[in-house]
């Protein structure tokens, strides 16, 4: 049986969250769509969150809120109330990494 995972579109991130890059708005970025990583720290720069990520590819480029696109991997311990709040705020759920890649190609 395949484990089903939820991915949240551009959801707010916290230290320790697993994330999948969808798009970095930088044509020279070495982070390709589908690359996974873990958030190491978060800061707020001029009103926008900056998420510093250690990517599985070895890079440590940050995600910029309002500029880059990502999917947060929902934790198994996320409760239903938190899930409903995230749905009401417009975050999209995907059940597989393949679905994310398909969405990226649209």
C-alpha positions in Angstrom: 0.0 0.0 0.0 1.4 3.4 -1.0 1.5 6.1 1.7 -0.5 9.1 0.7 1.0 12.5 1.5 -0.7 15.9 1.5 1.1 18.9 -0.1 0.0 22.4 0.8 0.4 25.1 -1.9 2.6 28.0 -0.7 1.5 27.4 2.9 3.3 29.3 5.6 6.4 27.4 6.7 8.1 26.8 10.0 11.5 25.5 11.0 11.6 21.7 10.4 8.9 21.7 7.7 9.5 19.6 4.6 9.0 21.5 1.4 9.0 20.8 -2.4 10.1 23.5 -4.8 7.6 24.3 -7.6 9.3 27.3 -9.1 12.0 29.8 -8.1 11.7 33.2 -9.8 15.4 33.2 -10.7 16.6 31.9 -14.1 20.0 31.1 -12.6 18.6 29.1 -9.7 20.1 25.7 -9.3 16.9 24.5 -7.5 14.8 22.7 -10.0 11.1 22.0 -9.7 10.4 18.9 -7.6 13.5 19.3 -5.4 12.8 18.7 -1.7 14.3 20.2 1.3 13.8 21.2 5.0 13.3 24.7 6.4 16.2 25.6 8.6 15.1 29.2 9.6 12.5 31.8 8.9 12.9 35.6 8.9 10.8 38.6 7.9 12.3 41.0 5.4 10.4 44.2 4.7 7.1 42.5 5.5 7.7 39.3 3.5 8.7 35.9 5.0 12.0 34.4 3.8 12.3 30.7 4.3 15.9 29.4 4.5 15.9 25.9 3.2 18.6 23.1 3.1 17.7 21.5 -0.2 18.4 17.7 -0.8 20.5 18.8 -3.8 23.0 20.4 -1.3 22.0 24.0 -2.0 20.8 26.3 0.7 18.9 29.0 -1.2 15.9 30.7 0.4 12.3 30.7 -0.7 10.8 34.2 -0.9 7.1 34.6 0.0 5.2 36.3 -2.8 7.9 35.4 -5.4 8.7 31.7 -5.3 6.3 28.8 -5.4 6.5 25.7 -3.2 4.4 22.9 -1.6 4.6 22.2 2.1 4.5 18.5 3.0 1.7 18.2 5.5 2.8 16.4 8.7 0.8 13.3 9.8 0.0 14.9 13.1 -1.7 17.9 11.5 -5.2 17.8 13.0 -8.5 18.2 11.1 -9.1 21.7 12.5 -5.7 22.9 11.1 -6.5 21.2 7.8 -9.9 23.0 7.5 -8.2 26.3 8.3 -5.7 25.7 5.6 -8.4 24.8 3.1 -10.4 27.9 3.9 -7.2 30.0 3.3 -6.9 28.6 -0.2 -4.1 26.1 0.1 -4.3 23.3 -2.4 -3.8 19.6 -1.5 -2.0 17.1 -3.6 -1.7 13.4 -2.8 1.4 12.6 -4.6 4.7 14.2 -5.8 3.7 13.2 -9.3 0.6 15.4 -9.0 2.8 18.3 -8.0 5.0 17.8 -11.1 1.9 17.6 -13.3 0.6 20.9 -11.8 4.0 22.5 -12.4 3.8 21.6 -16.1 0.4 23.3 -16.6 
